Amino acid sequence: MQVANTIEEARVLRRGYSGESLGLVPTMGYLHEGHIALVRRAKTENDRVAVSIFVNPKQFGPTEDLGRYPRDLQRDLQLLEAAGVDFVFVPDGEVMYPGDFQTIVQVTEVTKQLEGARRPTHFDGVTTVVAKLFNIIEPARAYFGQKDAQQVAVVRQMVRDLNFNLDIVVCPTVREADGLAMSSRNKYLSTEQRAAAAALYGALRRAEALWSAGERRGDALRDAMESVLAAEPLARIDYVSAADPETLREVEHEVRPGQGVLLSMAVFFDKTRLIDNFLLMPV
Ligand code: PAF
């Protein structure tokens, strides 16, 4: 496995695989089984697999956790080597955003709801860095987790709008035994908070059960999730949502016949903010 730290090094490695398909798994490091599942999927669909590790400052708000975001590069590289990755791109901030950097890639509509409403500059940072990674690595396919449902919608929109010549592949959320979605941020949780955090999955399961029984009212689905979360004293709801999976706008009345719904939420455990979602299709 080769490691590139500069854009020139990454381009040289990429040129070495010319004529071969390459799958890219963009990450911010501190890898877990969810990332490795993306790598495994990429390996089945491409001749080569690259992973980027970059804690992207542009996608963190001023009061967010950039400074304490967990990092363990040596462990990450060992995991990626064991997973059979061909090359890892590990740039630093100066490589990605030199002093005269002045471009923002902005998706304007699908960024307005949910995470985008609470984290106003977050998706500008995501699309800017992902566009750069696509231009540097030139993958045939890029792999993202369903856990970041809005990120997937935003990146897909960018790829369509800017004609990036690649496919976005979305992989299922990988969960702990109690249903908690794997996330690098789970590391922040105390033992008590970690146990309480299973409430997100419980809330999604409760609303899913209603959906399966035929419930289509947005309010009823949101109320079901809220009541499970409200019963957990350590959880503080940021939002719960039942939204159109394409536009991400809230379902005001009822999900239209034949349409699916994206159930999602963000929940604080003290300062740690966790997100999760279920994408439910019509039965
Ligand atoms: O999902 C993430 O880890 C990040 O948002 C990404 C896609 C690597 C961009 O920094």
Boltz pocket constraint, residues with backbone or C-beta under 6 A from the ligand:
constraints:
  - pocket:
      binder: B
      contacts: [[A, 26], [A, 27], [A, 28], [A, 52], [A, 54], [A, 56], [A, 59], [A, 125], [A, 126], [A, 129], [A, 130], [A, 148], [A, 151]]
      max_distance: 6.0
